[in-house]
Amino acid sequence: MQLMDIARVRWACRRGMLELDVLFQPFVENQYQHLDDQGKSDFIRLLECEDPELFAWFMGHEQCPDQALADMIVKVRGRAAP
């Protein structure tokens, strides 16, 4: 998978759900650049998922079946925690 430039990643973080924006935007601004290439690739794959799916995973209503994405969800949620 080809990595996106940061401007495209920021744009992809703009979702149709405010709850997801609140999670993704601080992560991409503060943590994304510190990820290795595999982490960046996993984050981009996460952004390619549909909003209802993401919402269910982030809110803990469902378990993400992809372990790499599940690990990234933990990282993103950890960044959003106070």
C-alpha positions as CSV (number, residue, x, y, z in Angstrom):
1,M,0.0,0.0,0.0
2,Q,1.3,3.4,-0.9
3,L,1.5,6.0,1.9
4,M,-0.4,9.2,1.5
5,D,1.1,12.6,2.0
6,I,0.1,14.3,5.2
7,A,-2.4,16.7,3.5
8,R,-4.3,13.7,2.1
9,V,-4.3,12.0,5.5
10,R,-5.6,15.1,7.2
11,W,-8.4,15.3,4.6
12,A,-9.3,11.6,5.0
13,C,-9.6,12.2,8.8
14,R,-12.5,14.5,8.1
15,R,-15.5,12.2,8.6
16,G,-19.2,12.4,8.5
17,M,-19.4,11.8,12.2
18,L,-18.1,14.4,14.7
19,E,-17.3,11.5,17.1
20,L,-14.7,10.2,14.6
21,D,-13.3,13.6,13.8
22,V,-12.6,14.2,17.5
23,L,-10.6,11.0,17.6
24,F,-8.8,11.1,14.2
25,Q,-7.8,14.8,13.9
26,P,-5.7,15.0,17.1
27,F,-4.1,11.7,16.4
28,V,-3.0,12.7,12.9
29,E,-1.7,16.1,14.1
30,N,0.2,14.7,17.0
31,Q,1.1,11.1,16.5
32,Y,0.9,10.1,12.8
33,Q,4.3,11.5,11.9
34,H,5.9,9.3,14.7
35,L,4.5,6.1,13.3
36,D,6.7,3.8,11.3
37,D,5.7,2.9,7.7
38,Q,3.7,-0.1,8.8
39,G,1.8,2.0,11.4
40,K,1.1,4.7,8.8
41,S,-0.2,2.0,6.4
42,D,-2.4,0.6,9.1
43,F,-3.8,4.0,10.0
44,I,-4.5,4.7,6.3
45,R,-6.3,1.3,6.0
46,L,-8.3,2.3,9.1
47,L,-9.4,5.5,7.4
48,E,-10.6,3.5,4.4
49,C,-13.2,1.8,6.5
50,E,-16.8,3.0,6.6
51,D,-18.0,5.4,9.4
52,P,-20.6,3.1,10.9
53,E,-18.0,0.3,11.2
54,L,-15.4,2.7,12.7
55,F,-18.0,4.0,15.2
56,A,-18.9,0.5,16.3
57,W,-15.2,-0.4,16.8
58,F,-14.2,2.8,18.6
59,M,-17.2,2.8,20.9
60,G,-16.6,-0.9,21.7
61,H,-19.9,-2.1,20.3
62,E,-18.1,-4.5,18.0
63,Q,-14.6,-6.0,17.8
64,C,-12.5,-5.2,14.7
65,P,-11.7,-8.5,13.0
66,D,-8.3,-7.2,11.7
67,Q,-5.8,-7.3,14.5
68,A,-3.5,-4.6,13.0
69,L,-6.5,-2.3,12.8
70,A,-7.7,-3.2,16.3
71,D,-4.2,-2.3,17.6
72,M,-4.4,1.1,15.7
73,I,-7.8,1.7,17.3
74,V,-6.3,1.3,20.7
75,K,-3.5,3.8,19.8
76,V,-6.0,6.3,18.4
77,R,-8.3,6.0,21.5
78,G,-5.3,6.3,23.8
79,R,-4.3,9.6,22.2
80,A,-7.9,10.9,22.6
81,A,-8.0,10.0,26.3
82,P,-7.4,13.0,28.7
